Amino acid sequence: MSFPTVFFITEEEINLNDLLAQITLPTTGAAAIFTGMVRGLTKINDPHETAYLEYEAYVPMAEAKMRQVAEEIREHWPVVEGIAIVQRVGRLYPQTPTVLIACTAAHRDNGVFDAARYGIDRLKEIVPIWKKEVGSNGEFWVEGEYIPRPGE
Amino acid sequence: MRVKLLFFATLRDRAGTKSAEIEIPDSTSVQRLKDLVARDYPGLKASMETVLVSINHEYAFDDAKVPANAEIALFPPVSGGSRES
């Protein structure tokens, strides 16, 4: 049986149930799901309100790098069965999910949480997606800090 | 040879365009390409310190040579996910 890997950039609402169904096999007993959403009210580190975030992606490269993240997850955690990596782009308002990483496995205690954690961390390092924040602090691009190395 | 450049996020705003074509010598390195872009787009000069360059959807580093017919993109360090994630 081949293990399903789902990855894409979308302007549509992220459909968790549909994604879960795609990465659930007869042998699957656990899914670790991470989703990040737009935070409307930031209370620590420069408290401010966010009206919305504007996401953009370099789509063909972003999807190629999502595939790479999934491959890295499989190298580190061979027990992972299905993987879903989805980033929503466009103008997204507070309390809206923007990104989803889900990994499935036979059992919960074999690293599936770590696998999902690794997925979101890597997405934020190497997948070419950017966001512009608009809110009480004005309008500004949020830039990351990670500089990929050769081979990444 | 002529190559097509794509700009994203802050680079696009500062360049004032999503894409451009420039003429470069054969065997131009990525470092040299960045110098040429900064010459043609002075607004991007400051961005060249931290810019990431990709060639055909893979990250490319200063010593790499730009091949013919490549899809080249210039963009800032990435910031996907969400604010908290």
gemmi code that builds the backbone of each chain (N, CA, C; Angstrom):
import gemmi

chains = {
    "A": [
        ("MET", (0.854, -1.189, 0.000), (0.000, 0.000, 0.000), (0.896, 1.247, 0.000)),
        ("SER", (0.585, 2.187, -0.861), (1.400, 3.396, -0.871), (0.801, 4.413, 0.104)),
        ("PHE", (1.656, 5.198, 0.691), (1.206, 6.170, 1.682), (0.821, 7.480, 1.000)),
        ("PRO", (-0.336, 8.022, 1.336), (-0.785, 9.252, 0.668), (-0.057, 10.505, 1.166)),
        ("THR", (0.321, 11.347, 0.233), (0.906, 12.646, 0.557), (0.118, 13.701, -0.206)),
        ("VAL", (-0.450, 14.634, 0.524), (-1.293, 15.677, -0.062), (-0.632, 17.014, 0.246)),
        ("PHE", (-0.397, 17.830, -0.768), (0.197, 19.139, -0.479), (-0.234, 20.115, -1.552)),
        ("PHE", (-0.688, 21.289, -1.138), (-1.074, 22.308, -2.113), (-1.263, 23.668, -1.465)),
        ("ILE", (-1.221, 24.667, -2.345), (-1.559, 26.049, -1.993), (-2.992, 26.258, -2.463)),
        ("THR", (-3.797, 26.936, -1.659), (-5.198, 27.141, -2.060), (-5.690, 28.520, -1.640)),
        ("GLU", (-6.673, 29.012, -2.380), (-7.360, 30.239, -1.959), (-8.658, 29.894, -1.242)),
        ("GLU", (-8.980, 28.603, -1.214), (-10.243, 28.173, -0.609), (-10.058, 27.861, 0.875)),
        ("GLU", (-11.174, 27.769, 1.563), (-11.163, 27.383, 2.971), (-10.502, 26.014, 3.127)),
        ("ILE", (-9.706, 25.851, 4.176), (-9.044, 24.564, 4.413), (-10.064, 23.591, 4.997)),
        ("ASN", (-10.232, 22.461, 4.334), (-11.254, 21.495, 4.739), (-10.599, 20.330, 5.487)),
        ("LEU", (-10.593, 20.439, 6.808), (-9.905, 19.452, 7.638), (-10.460, 18.047, 7.434)),
        ("ASN", (-11.775, 17.911, 7.434), (-12.349, 16.563, 7.326), (-11.971, 15.896, 6.018)),
        ("ASP", (-11.991, 16.661, 4.954), (-11.647, 16.112, 3.649), (-10.180, 15.680, 3.625)),
        ("LEU", (-9.311, 16.532, 4.190), (-7.877, 16.194, 4.205), (-7.624, 14.954, 5.061)),
        ("LEU", (-8.288, 14.910, 6.223), (-8.108, 13.748, 7.112), (-8.526, 12.458, 6.414)),
        ("ALA", (-9.637, 12.535, 5.692), (-10.119, 11.335, 4.991), (-9.074, 10.866, 3.984)),
        ("GLN", (-8.399, 11.832, 3.350), (-7.416, 11.463, 2.320), (-6.161, 10.810, 2.902)),
        ("ILE", (-5.862, 11.059, 4.172), (-4.620, 10.521, 4.744), (-4.892, 9.452, 5.809)),
        ("THR", (-6.116, 8.979, 5.857), (-6.466, 7.909, 6.797), (-6.544, 6.579, 6.045)),
        ("LEU", (-5.724, 5.628, 6.473), (-5.683, 4.305, 5.853), (-6.362, 3.295, 6.776)),
        ("PRO", (-6.607, 2.086, 6.295), (-7.185, 1.064, 7.177), (-6.311, 0.812, 8.409)),
        ("THR", (-4.999, 1.044, 8.277), (-4.074, 0.798, 9.387), (-3.895, 2.007, 10.301)),
        ("THR", (-4.523, 3.132, 9.950), (-4.320, 4.371, 10.706), (-5.136, 4.378, 11.999)),
        ("GLY", (-4.475, 4.788, 13.097), (-5.185, 4.893, 14.368), (-4.998, 6.237, 15.024)),
        ("ALA", (-4.171, 7.115, 14.421), (-3.880, 8.393, 15.066), (-3.541, 9.436, 14.014)),
        ("ALA", (-3.950, 10.658, 14.287), (-3.539, 11.785, 13.439), (-3.113, 12.920, 14.353)),
        ("ALA", (-1.953, 13.506, 14.061), (-1.524, 14.723, 14.755), (-1.742, 15.863, 13.769)),
        ("ILE", (-2.537, 16.830, 14.191), (-2.931, 17.922, 13.299), (-2.483, 19.236, 13.901)),
        ("PHE", (-1.762, 20.015, 13.123), (-1.464, 21.381, 13.540), (-2.131, 22.317, 12.565)),
        ("THR", (-2.806, 23.326, 13.095), (-3.282, 24.387, 12.223), (-2.961, 25.719, 12.880)),
        ("GLY", (-2.556, 26.680, 12.055), (-2.289, 28.031, 12.546), (-3.342, 28.948, 11.989)),
        ("MET", (-3.753, 29.932, 12.778), (-4.778, 30.859, 12.303), (-4.320, 32.290, 12.484)),
        ("VAL", (-5.051, 33.202, 11.888), (-4.734, 34.624, 12.030), (-5.137, 35.059, 13.437)),
        ("ARG", (-4.169, 35.579, 14.176), (-4.464, 36.085, 15.522), (-4.867, 37.551, 15.405)),
        ("GLY", (-6.061, 37.853, 15.877), (-6.557, 39.220, 15.754), (-6.006, 40.147, 16.810)),
        ("LEU", (-5.702, 39.576, 17.983), (-5.268, 40.401, 19.110), (-3.976, 39.814, 19.655)),
        ("THR", (-2.898, 40.567, 19.520), (-1.595, 40.129, 20.028), (-1.346, 40.830, 21.354)),
        ("LYS", (-1.082, 40.031, 22.413), (-0.984, 40.627, 23.750), (0.443, 40.784, 24.248)),
        ("ILE", (1.368, 39.965, 23.730), (2.751, 40.091, 24.178), (3.630, 40.480, 22.998)),
        ("ASN", (4.845, 40.955, 23.296), (5.777, 41.360, 22.240), (5.110, 42.302, 21.251)),
        ("ASP", (5.101, 43.563, 21.563), (4.483, 44.541, 20.668), (2.980, 44.308, 20.528)),
        ("PRO", (2.213, 44.501, 21.614), (0.762, 44.273, 21.553), (0.109, 45.128, 20.460)),
        ("HIS", (-0.768, 44.500, 19.683), (-1.468, 45.240, 18.627), (-2.639, 44.411, 18.121)),
        ("GLU", (-3.470, 45.064, 17.337), (-4.584, 44.367, 16.707), (-4.292, 44.182, 15.224)),
        ("THR", (-4.710, 43.027, 14.711), (-4.511, 42.717, 13.296), (-5.857, 42.726, 12.592)),
        ("ALA", (-5.970, 43.521, 11.538), (-7.221, 43.554, 10.764), (-7.296, 42.338, 9.845)),
        ("TYR", (-6.188, 42.085, 9.131), (-6.114, 40.894, 8.282), (-4.675, 40.664, 7.846)),
        ("LEU", (-4.417, 39.493, 7.324), (-3.116, 39.175, 6.729), (-3.339, 38.868, 5.257)),
        ("GLU", (-2.400, 39.313, 4.463), (-2.470, 39.053, 3.023), (-1.330, 38.079, 2.701)),
        ("TYR", (-1.698, 36.845, 2.335), (-0.686, 35.821, 2.053), (-0.456, 35.704, 0.559)),
        ("GLU", (0.810, 35.520, 0.198), (1.106, 35.179, -1.189), (2.141, 34.069, -1.234)),
        ("ALA", (2.136, 33.330, -2.310), (3.072, 32.216, -2.468), (3.640, 32.230, -3.871)),
        ("TYR", (4.831, 31.706, -3.999), (5.407, 31.402, -5.312), (4.987, 29.944, -5.539)),
        ("VAL", (3.808, 29.797, -6.156), (3.085, 28.525, -6.071), (3.885, 27.301, -6.539)),
        ("PRO", (4.464, 27.298, -7.747), (5.128, 26.045, -8.168), (6.300, 25.663, -7.261)),
        ("MET", (7.050, 26.676, -6.819), (8.162, 26.349, -5.920), (7.645, 25.970, -4.537)),
        ("ALA", (6.600, 26.641, -4.067), (6.049, 26.326, -2.743), (5.570, 24.875, -2.707)),
        ("GLU", (4.907, 24.451, -3.785), (4.412, 23.075, -3.786), (5.575, 22.087, -3.899)),
        ("ALA", (6.620, 22.448, -4.639), (7.804, 21.571, -4.714), (8.470, 21.457, -3.339)),
        ("LYS", (8.529, 22.567, -2.607), (9.174, 22.546, -1.283), (8.286, 21.840, -0.251)),
        ("MET", (6.961, 21.922, -0.419), (6.070, 21.147, 0.457), (6.311, 19.650, 0.252)),
        ("ARG", (6.496, 19.265, -1.004), (6.792, 17.856, -1.281), (8.098, 17.449, -0.587)),
        ("GLN", (9.079, 18.371, -0.628), (10.356, 18.089, 0.024), (10.180, 17.941, 1.542)),
        ("VAL", (9.373, 18.818, 2.143), (9.127, 18.714, 3.591), (8.512, 17.351, 3.906)),
        ("ALA", (7.555, 16.922, 3.088), (6.914, 15.617, 3.314), (7.952, 14.489, 3.199)),
        ("GLU", (8.857, 14.609, 2.233), (9.893, 13.575, 2.075), (10.814, 13.542, 3.303)),
        ("GLU", (11.142, 14.733, 3.812), (11.989, 14.783, 5.011), (11.275, 14.144, 6.201)),
        ("ILE", (9.977, 14.392, 6.335), (9.206, 13.773, 7.427), (9.288, 12.251, 7.306)),
        ("ARG", (9.131, 11.745, 6.100), (9.162, 10.287, 5.914), (10.536, 9.691, 6.214)),
        ("GLU", (11.591, 10.478, 5.904), (12.938, 9.994, 6.234), (13.128, 9.880, 7.745)),
        ("HIS", (12.650, 10.898, 8.476), (12.867, 10.927, 9.930), (11.900, 10.015, 10.686)),
        ("TRP", (10.666, 9.905, 10.184), (9.623, 9.137, 10.889), (8.979, 8.156, 9.920)),
        ("PRO", (9.637, 7.032, 9.682), (9.077, 6.063, 8.723), (7.715, 5.519, 9.151)),
        ("VAL", (7.352, 5.683, 10.413), (6.040, 5.189, 10.865), (4.890, 6.060, 10.386)),
        ("VAL", (5.209, 7.263, 9.925), (4.131, 8.144, 9.448), (3.488, 7.524, 8.214)),
        ("GLU", (2.168, 7.510, 8.206), (1.438, 6.926, 7.066), (1.045, 8.004, 6.067)),
        ("GLY", (0.104, 8.865, 6.435), (-0.325, 9.924, 5.514), (0.193, 11.276, 5.965)),
        ("ILE", (0.394, 12.164, 4.995), (0.845, 13.528, 5.301), (0.005, 14.499, 4.483)),
        ("ALA", (-0.506, 15.539, 5.141), (-1.181, 16.628, 4.430), (-0.526, 17.945, 4.820)),
        ("ILE", (-0.183, 18.746, 3.832), (0.416, 20.069, 4.058), (-0.329, 21.051, 3.156)),
        ("VAL", (-1.029, 21.998, 3.764), (-1.837, 22.933, 2.985), (-1.625, 24.349, 3.508)),
        ("GLN", (-1.403, 25.272, 2.607), (-1.320, 26.694, 2.968), (-2.386, 27.443, 2.191)),
        ("ARG", (-3.178, 28.209, 2.918), (-4.166, 29.057, 2.246), (-3.538, 30.426, 1.990)),
        ("VAL", (-3.830, 31.023, 0.842), (-3.299, 32.346, 0.511), (-4.450, 33.305, 0.213)),
        ("GLY", (-4.111, 34.574, 0.085), (-5.116, 35.606, -0.124), (-5.310, 36.403, 1.159)),
        ("ARG", (-6.401, 37.161, 1.232), (-6.649, 37.995, 2.405), (-7.396, 37.166, 3.441)),
        ("LEU", (-6.773, 36.998, 4.603), (-7.350, 36.131, 5.629), (-7.536, 36.919, 6.922)),
        ("TYR", (-8.709, 36.800, 7.474), (-9.105, 37.591, 8.638), (-8.894, 36.816, 9.937)),
        ("PRO", (-8.865, 37.530, 11.076), (-8.649, 36.866, 12.363), (-9.575, 35.667, 12.573)),
        ("GLN", (-9.005, 34.665, 13.222), (-9.681, 33.404, 13.563), (-9.853, 32.479, 12.358)),
        ("THR", (-9.211, 32.813, 11.250), (-9.280, 31.954, 10.068), (-8.025, 31.079, 10.009)),
        ("PRO", (-8.195, 29.754, 9.854), (-7.009, 28.906, 9.664), (-6.275, 29.271, 8.375)),
        ("THR", (-4.956, 29.351, 8.466), (-4.147, 29.727, 7.304), (-3.306, 28.573, 6.794)),
        ("VAL", (-2.983, 27.646, 7.686), (-2.071, 26.570, 7.326), (-2.485, 25.320, 8.083)),
        ("LEU", (-2.246, 24.174, 7.477), (-2.555, 22.921, 8.158), (-1.501, 21.880, 7.818)),
        ("ILE", (-1.010, 21.217, 8.856), (-0.103, 20.086, 8.673), (-0.702, 18.928, 9.454)),
        ("ALA", (-0.902, 17.815, 8.812), (-1.411, 16.646, 9.516), (-0.596, 15.422, 9.135)),
        ("CYS", (-0.280, 14.614, 10.135), (0.431, 13.355, 9.902), (-0.373, 12.246, 10.574)),
        ("THR", (-0.497, 11.134, 9.881), (-1.201, 9.998, 10.475), (-0.238, 8.833, 10.679)),
        ("ALA", (-0.615, 7.957, 11.623), (0.202, 6.784, 11.928), (-0.705, 5.734, 12.565)),
        ("ALA", (-0.165, 4.545, 12.770), (-0.950, 3.483, 13.390), (-1.289, 3.829, 14.839)),
        ("HIS", (-0.315, 4.447, 15.542), (-0.471, 4.758, 16.969), (0.048, 6.154, 17.251)),
        ("ARG", (-0.383, 6.712, 18.374), (0.007, 8.093, 18.677), (1.397, 8.202, 19.289)),
        ("ASP", (1.914, 7.100, 19.826), (3.112, 7.197, 20.673), (4.407, 6.852, 19.928)),
        ("ASN", (4.417, 7.030, 18.641), (5.619, 6.655, 17.887), (6.224, 7.824, 17.122)),
        ("GLY", (5.915, 9.046, 17.537), (6.583, 10.201, 16.929), (5.707, 11.039, 16.017)),
        ("VAL", (4.419, 10.690, 15.916), (3.582, 11.401, 14.958), (3.390, 12.876, 15.344)),
        ("PHE", (3.393, 13.172, 16.652), (3.320, 14.582, 17.076), (4.565, 15.328, 16.614)),
        ("ASP", (5.719, 14.709, 16.828), (6.979, 15.349, 16.427), (7.027, 15.557, 14.920)),
        ("ALA", (6.482, 14.609, 14.196), (6.499, 14.707, 12.731), (5.709, 15.937, 12.271)),
        ("ALA", (4.545, 16.159, 12.874), (3.731, 17.317, 12.491), (4.438, 18.615, 12.896)),
        ("ARG", (5.054, 18.587, 14.073), (5.791, 19.759, 14.541), (6.935, 20.106, 13.584)),
        ("TYR", (7.650, 19.072, 13.176), (8.736, 19.263, 12.222), (8.189, 19.865, 10.923)),
        ("GLY", (7.034, 19.384, 10.492), (6.441, 19.863, 9.242), (6.167, 21.356, 9.266)),
        ("ILE", (5.571, 21.854, 10.340), (5.267, 23.287, 10.370), (6.560, 24.093, 10.509)),
        ("ASP", (7.509, 23.588, 11.285), (8.775, 24.321, 11.429), (9.497, 24.434, 10.085)),
        ("ARG", (9.518, 23.356, 9.336), (10.211, 23.377, 8.036), (9.467, 24.232, 7.024)),
        ("LEU", (8.135, 24.175, 7.071), (7.370, 25.018, 6.145), (7.776, 26.478, 6.322)),
        ("LYS", (7.939, 26.884, 7.563), (8.263, 28.277, 7.839), (9.715, 28.619, 7.502)),
        ("GLU", (10.518, 27.602, 7.219), (11.915, 27.854, 6.831), (12.115, 27.885, 5.317)),
        ("ILE", (11.522, 26.939, 4.617), (11.922, 26.759, 3.208), (10.808, 26.903, 2.182)),
        ("VAL", (9.553, 26.987, 2.601), (8.473, 27.057, 1.607), (8.193, 28.535, 1.295)),
        ("PRO", (8.336, 28.947, 0.025), (8.237, 30.375, -0.316), (6.811, 30.920, -0.262)),
        ("ILE", (6.461, 31.374, 0.930), (5.165, 31.995, 1.226), (5.485, 33.215, 2.081)),
        ("TRP", (4.756, 34.303, 1.852), (4.977, 35.525, 2.633), (3.635, 36.096, 3.039)),
        ("LYS", (3.674, 36.908, 4.102), (2.431, 37.547, 4.516), (2.662, 39.008, 4.830)),
        ("LYS", (1.671, 39.792, 4.485), (1.669, 41.208, 4.819), (0.607, 41.407, 5.877)),
        ("GLU", (0.991, 42.087, 6.940), (0.040, 42.327, 8.020), (-0.542, 43.722, 7.905)),
        ("VAL", (-1.846, 43.823, 8.094), (-2.518, 45.122, 8.095), (-3.289, 45.231, 9.403)),
        ("GLY", (-3.018, 46.292, 10.152), (-3.685, 46.433, 11.450), (-3.344, 47.743, 12.116)),
        ("SER", (-3.442, 47.745, 13.459), (-3.278, 48.990, 14.209), (-1.858, 49.523, 14.133)),
        ("ASN", (-0.908, 48.674, 13.717), (0.481, 49.125, 13.552), (0.774, 49.584, 12.130)),
        ("GLY", (-0.251, 49.642, 11.294), (-0.026, 49.997, 9.897), (0.040, 48.754, 9.035)),
        ("GLU", (0.781, 48.855, 7.938), (0.831, 47.773, 6.966), (2.288, 47.407, 6.740)),
        ("PHE", (2.634, 46.148, 6.958), (4.041, 45.781, 6.760), (4.171, 44.307, 6.414)),
        ("TRP", (5.188, 44.000, 5.648), (5.504, 42.608, 5.336), (6.187, 41.969, 6.528)),
        ("VAL", (5.785, 40.762, 6.837), (6.457, 39.980, 7.867), (7.535, 39.174, 7.149)),
        ("GLU", (8.783, 39.369, 7.545), (9.857, 38.619, 6.889), (10.437, 37.598, 7.854)),
        ("GLY", (10.760, 36.440, 7.322), (11.388, 35.414, 8.130), (12.866, 35.714, 8.303)),
        ("GLU", (13.570, 34.769, 8.904), (14.997, 34.951, 9.152), (15.833, 33.823, 8.589)),
        ("TYR", (15.188, 32.732, 8.239), (15.938, 31.532, 7.871), (16.544, 31.662, 6.483)),
        ("ILE", (17.831, 31.377, 6.378), (18.523, 31.369, 5.088), (18.796, 29.907, 4.735)),
        ("PRO", (18.138, 29.395, 3.703), (18.364, 27.981, 3.343), (19.821, 27.725, 2.977)),
        ("ARG", (20.237, 26.493, 3.200), (21.602, 26.074, 2.856), (21.559, 25.275, 1.556)),
        ("PRO", (22.717, 25.144, 0.909), (22.742, 24.328, -0.307), (22.155, 22.935, -0.041)),
        ("GLY", (21.316, 22.481, -0.938), (20.662, 21.189, -0.756), (19.274, 21.307, -0.165)),
        ("GLU", (18.946, 22.498, 0.339), (17.595, 22.696, 0.869), (16.716, 23.325, -0.197)),
    ],
    "B": [
        ("MET", (22.603, 36.465, -22.800), (21.277, 35.847, -22.899), (20.288, 36.646, -22.046)),
        ("ARG", (19.009, 36.534, -22.428), (17.983, 37.214, -21.640), (17.385, 36.223, -20.656)),
        ("VAL", (17.172, 36.687, -19.444), (16.526, 35.810, -18.466), (15.341, 36.540, -17.854)),
        ("LYS", (14.365, 35.739, -17.436), (13.165, 36.295, -16.810), (13.304, 36.217, -15.297)),
        ("LEU", (12.969, 37.300, -14.646), (13.030, 37.362, -13.182), (11.620, 37.503, -12.627)),
        ("LEU", (11.362, 36.833, -11.526), (10.104, 37.007, -10.797), (10.435, 37.612, -9.438)),
        ("PHE", (9.641, 38.561, -9.012), (9.838, 39.198, -7.697), (8.633, 38.896, -6.813)),
        ("PHE", (8.900, 38.666, -5.549), (7.801, 38.412, -4.609), (7.927, 39.292, -3.359)),
        ("ALA", (6.779, 39.528, -2.740), (6.675, 40.217, -1.445), (7.386, 41.574, -1.498)),
        ("THR", (8.276, 41.849, -0.538), (8.916, 43.169, -0.494), (9.698, 43.471, -1.766)),
        ("LEU", (10.267, 42.425, -2.371), (11.051, 42.658, -3.590), (10.152, 43.171, -4.709)),
        ("ARG", (8.940, 42.622, -4.794), (8.012, 43.061, -5.833), (7.591, 44.510, -5.581)),
        ("ASP", (7.281, 44.811, -4.314), (6.881, 46.187, -3.991), (7.985, 47.174, -4.346)),
        ("ARG", (9.231, 46.808, -3.995), (10.330, 47.753, -4.225), (10.721, 47.849, -5.688)),
        ("ALA", (10.550, 46.748, -6.415), (10.861, 46.780, -7.849), (9.734, 47.467, -8.619)),
        ("GLY", (8.533, 47.449, -8.043), (7.388, 48.046, -8.720), (6.840, 47.162, -9.826)),
        ("THR", (7.269, 45.897, -9.866), (6.783, 44.979, -10.896), (6.916, 43.546, -10.406)),
        ("LYS", (6.061, 42.684, -10.950), (6.090, 41.267, -10.579), (7.179, 40.509, -11.307)),
        ("SER", (7.514, 40.983, -12.500), (8.497, 40.251, -13.293), (9.236, 41.205, -14.206)),
        ("ALA", (10.387, 40.764, -14.676), (11.216, 41.604, -15.539), (12.119, 40.697, -16.350)),
        ("GLU", (12.662, 41.249, -17.421), (13.668, 40.511, -18.188), (14.934, 41.335, -18.191)),
        ("ILE", (16.064, 40.664, -18.005), (17.325, 41.393, -18.136), (18.292, 40.580, -18.981)),
        ("GLU", (19.240, 41.314, -19.529), (20.267, 40.701, -20.374), (21.478, 40.407, -19.492)),
        ("ILE", (21.932, 39.157, -19.506), (23.127, 38.809, -18.725), (24.082, 38.009, -19.612)),
        ("PRO", (25.387, 38.095, -19.321), (26.338, 37.273, -20.079), (26.126, 35.793, -19.763)),
        ("ASP", (26.528, 34.913, -20.671), (26.511, 33.481, -20.379), (27.384, 33.222, -19.154)),
        ("SER", (27.057, 32.184, -18.409), (27.833, 31.788, -17.221), (27.857, 32.851, -16.126)),
        ("THR", (26.828, 33.668, -16.080), (26.734, 34.650, -14.994), (26.454, 33.914, -13.680)),
        ("SER", (27.160, 34.332, -12.623), (26.907, 33.724, -11.314), (25.701, 34.398, -10.665)),
        ("VAL", (25.160, 33.739, -9.647), (24.031, 34.319, -8.915), (24.457, 35.633, -8.257)),
        ("GLN", (25.678, 35.674, -7.736), (26.165, 36.922, -7.121), (26.177, 38.058, -8.140)),
        ("ARG", (26.690, 37.763, -9.321), (26.757, 38.775, -10.379), (25.338, 39.184, -10.818)),
        ("LEU", (24.463, 38.206, -10.890), (23.075, 38.499, -11.245), (22.470, 39.494, -10.249)),
        ("LYS", (22.745, 39.265, -8.968), (22.212, 40.176, -7.952), (22.765, 41.595, -8.155)),
        ("ASP", (24.050, 41.685, -8.510), (24.648, 43.001, -8.770), (23.952, 43.684, -9.944)),
        ("LEU", (23.657, 42.897, -10.985), (23.022, 43.461, -12.178), (21.591, 43.909, -11.868)),
        ("VAL", (20.897, 43.121, -11.047), (19.530, 43.501, -10.671), (19.564, 44.796, -9.859)),
        ("ALA", (20.522, 44.898, -8.945), (20.629, 46.109, -8.118), (20.956, 47.326, -8.988)),
        ("ARG", (21.715, 47.103, -10.054), (22.051, 48.205, -10.972), (20.794, 48.677, -11.703)),
        ("ASP", (19.994, 47.715, -12.179), (18.790, 48.065, -12.947), (17.648, 48.535, -12.059)),
        ("TYR", (17.618, 48.053, -10.827), (16.540, 48.407, -9.887), (17.167, 48.920, -8.594)),
        ("PRO", (17.536, 50.203, -8.574), (18.226, 50.750, -7.386), (17.414, 50.545, -6.104)),
        ("GLY", (16.079, 50.494, -6.234), (15.229, 50.289, -5.059), (15.430, 48.933, -4.410)),
        ("LEU", (16.070, 48.010, -5.127), (16.288, 46.663, -4.591), (17.664, 46.496, -3.969)),
        ("LYS", (18.498, 47.535, -4.082), (19.890, 47.379, -3.652), (19.988, 46.911, -2.200)),
        ("ALA", (19.219, 47.564, -1.310), (19.293, 47.202, 0.110), (18.786, 45.783, 0.347)),
        ("SER", (17.852, 45.334, -0.492), (17.286, 43.992, -0.315), (18.271, 42.888, -0.679)),
        ("MET", (19.316, 43.233, -1.440), (20.215, 42.197, -1.951), (21.051, 41.538, -0.851)),
        ("GLU", (21.120, 42.190, 0.319), (21.860, 41.607, 1.447), (21.232, 40.292, 1.905)),
        ("THR", (19.911, 40.270, 1.935), (19.224, 39.100, 2.510), (18.361, 38.365, 1.496)),
        ("VAL", (18.420, 38.791, 0.233), (17.524, 38.198, -0.756), (17.819, 36.703, -0.922)),
        ("LEU", (16.756, 35.936, -1.161), (16.916, 34.533, -1.555), (16.665, 34.461, -3.053)),
        ("VAL", (17.453, 33.619, -3.704), (17.330, 33.454, -5.154), (16.995, 31.992, -5.428)),
        ("SER", (16.035, 31.783, -6.314), (15.779, 30.410, -6.745), (15.937, 30.321, -8.257)),
        ("ILE", (16.422, 29.176, -8.696), (16.513, 28.876, -10.127), (15.754, 27.576, -10.352)),
        ("ASN", (14.759, 27.653, -11.212), (13.923, 26.479, -11.496), (13.417, 25.813, -10.210)),
        ("HIS", (12.944, 26.656, -9.287), (12.259, 26.214, -8.058), (13.186, 25.599, -7.014)),
        ("GLU", (14.502, 25.773, -7.185), (15.442, 25.333, -6.140), (16.253, 26.548, -5.684)),
        ("TYR", (16.578, 26.579, -4.390), (17.405, 27.678, -3.898), (18.752, 27.658, -4.604)),
        ("ALA", (19.222, 28.841, -4.963), (20.503, 28.963, -5.673), (21.413, 29.889, -4.880)),
        ("PHE", (22.688, 29.564, -4.842), (23.637, 30.293, -4.004), (24.639, 31.052, -4.867)),
        ("ASP", (25.391, 31.953, -4.207), (26.140, 32.972, -4.952), (27.042, 32.426, -6.057)),
        ("ASP", (27.644, 31.270, -5.830), (28.602, 30.751, -6.813), (27.937, 30.030, -7.987)),
        ("ALA", (26.644, 29.726, -7.853), (25.965, 28.965, -8.915), (25.890, 29.787, -10.197)),
        ("LYS", (25.935, 29.103, -11.332), (25.805, 29.776, -12.625), (24.337, 29.754, -13.050)),
        ("VAL", (23.907, 30.837, -13.660), (22.524, 30.904, -14.140), (22.453, 30.207, -15.501)),
        ("PRO", (21.669, 29.138, -15.614), (21.560, 28.449, -16.897), (20.609, 29.176, -17.849)),
        ("ALA", (20.693, 28.828, -19.116), (19.789, 29.424, -20.112), (18.356, 28.986, -19.833)),
        ("ASN", (17.417, 29.837, -20.182), (15.986, 29.527, -20.072), (15.541, 29.193, -18.653)),
        ("ALA", (16.245, 29.730, -17.686), (15.898, 29.414, -16.298), (14.749, 30.297, -15.816)),
        ("GLU", (13.966, 29.762, -14.893), (12.987, 30.587, -14.175), (13.657, 31.027, -12.871)),
        ("ILE", (13.916, 32.324, -12.805), (14.657, 32.866, -11.658), (13.705, 33.690, -10.804)),
        ("ALA", (13.749, 33.488, -9.504), (12.914, 34.297, -8.612), (13.778, 34.900, -7.519)),
        ("LEU", (13.418, 36.109, -7.111), (14.103, 36.790, -6.008), (13.059, 37.151, -4.968)),
        ("PHE", (13.363, 36.825, -3.709), (12.376, 37.087, -2.659), (13.047, 37.130, -1.291)),
        ("PRO", (12.342, 37.695, -0.303), (12.900, 37.766, 1.048), (12.762, 36.426, 1.766)),
        ("PRO", (13.452, 36.258, 2.906), (13.242, 35.045, 3.713), (11.752, 34.805, 3.926)),
        ("VAL", (11.360, 33.550, 3.926), (9.936, 33.217, 3.867), (9.256, 33.392, 5.224)),
        ("SER", (7.937, 33.567, 5.210), (7.194, 33.801, 6.457), (5.811, 33.190, 6.385)),
        ("GLY", (5.738, 31.942, 5.916), (4.432, 31.286, 5.811), (3.911, 30.847, 7.167)),
        ("GLY", (2.942, 29.963, 7.134), (2.337, 29.492, 8.378), (1.358, 30.511, 8.901)),
        ("SER", (1.464, 30.811, 10.195), (0.591, 31.824, 10.777), (1.428, 32.613, 11.759)),
        ("ARG", (0.856, 33.610, 12.384), (1.610, 34.444, 13.317), (2.198, 33.615, 14.461)),
        ("GLU", (1.384, 32.713, 14.988), (1.806, 31.974, 16.170), (2.564, 30.709, 15.818)),
        ("SER", (2.225, 30.124, 14.671), (2.692, 28.773, 14.374), (4.190, 28.703, 14.184)),
    ],
}
model = gemmi.Model(1)
for chain_id, residues in chains.items():
    chain = gemmi.Chain(chain_id)
    for i, (resn, *xyz) in enumerate(residues, 1):
        res = gemmi.Residue()
        res.name, res.seqid = resn, gemmi.SeqId(i, " ")
        for name, pos in zip(("N", "CA", "C"), xyz):
            atom = gemmi.Atom()
            atom.name, atom.element = name, gemmi.Element(name[0])
            atom.pos, atom.b_iso = gemmi.Position(*pos), 0.0
            res.add_atom(atom)
        chain.add_residue(res)
    model.add_chain(chain)
structure = gemmi.Structure()
structure.add_model(model)
structure.setup_entities()
